[in-house]
């Protein structure tokens, strides 16, 4: 199972959310709360998409591995940072990226405890439709709580459209 250890939300700034909500950029009373909403919205959108959109550190450990390839069900791969077998580095491999996964083919048959560390998510700029979906979701969460206090977020068809394009 892939373990996620660090998510970098820096590509989605507080100023972007404030602009979406029509707040003045110097309004800081709810900055911590808005940051939490942004993180929750990213997690929601990533779950709906099936892959990471913000840079994320991942690791995969498999005991008693024995093959010359592996398919990892994680999309939006940006970089393989290390591969080891029984603690020894593996450097001879090819990576084939697919939309929701990637395949690593090793030059030789590997046998032992395999560990792969890799990064997923957009490393530079998030696709505009995914960024807009995060901002819309965060706005929905903010407005829903403030207007009704019932925490029922209505289905947003624009959000659905942006995430399924």
Secondary structure, DSSP 8 states (H G I E B T S, - for coil): -EEEEEEE-TTS-HHHHHHHTT--TT--TTHHHHHHHHHHHHHHHHHHHTB--BEEEEEEEEEEEEEEEEEE--BSEEEEEEEEETTEE---EEEEE-SS-EEEEEEEEEEEEEEEEEEESBSS---HHHHHHHHHHHHHHHHHHHHHSS------HHHHHHHH-
